[in-house]
Amino acid sequence: MIHVIIILAFLTSCSGNAQNQVIKILNSKDIFTEEHKWIVQSVELRPECTVVEKYVCPLGEEPTWISSNTSEFIEDTITGEKYFLTGSEIGIENGKTVLHNDTRTFKEFYPPLPENVQYITLV
């Protein structure tokens, strides 16, 4: 079974094979920045990649720019092994960014996690 920890959020997961499962987030704390509220909605483990679905909501009325950051990673909480962001539906910093003024759900892509990973932290 995989357990996920997201920056002080408590999560639960499906049991079974570590591949091809969606981990739903329960009791996740909202993360606030100056311009946005961010929520991790799910983590999907696929053989070819790990998919993290996020929700973002602007806090002001003016449109803002959003992009993913190449410094984001999934960490194996036990071993410390890091799996860095490889792609994003909204683009990666210094690349494509999205101007938005409404709530938005998007996916980020990371390398596949080994089957022996039991706990992860999203940073």
Number of C-alpha atoms within 10 A of each C-alpha: 14 19 17 23 20 17 13 12 17 14 16 15 17 13 12 10 12 20 17 14 18 18 20 16 20 14 9 17 15 15 14 14 10 8 15 16 15 18 19 23 17 19 22 19 24 16 15 13 17 25 21 22 18 16 16 20 17 22 17 12 9 10 14 16 12 19 17 21 18 14 10 16 19 23 21 21 17 11 11 11 13 18 17 17 21 17 17 20 16 20 16 20 13 10 10 13 16 14 11 15 15 14 13 13 15 14 19 22 20 20 20 16 22 12 13 11 17 16 15 21 19 20 13
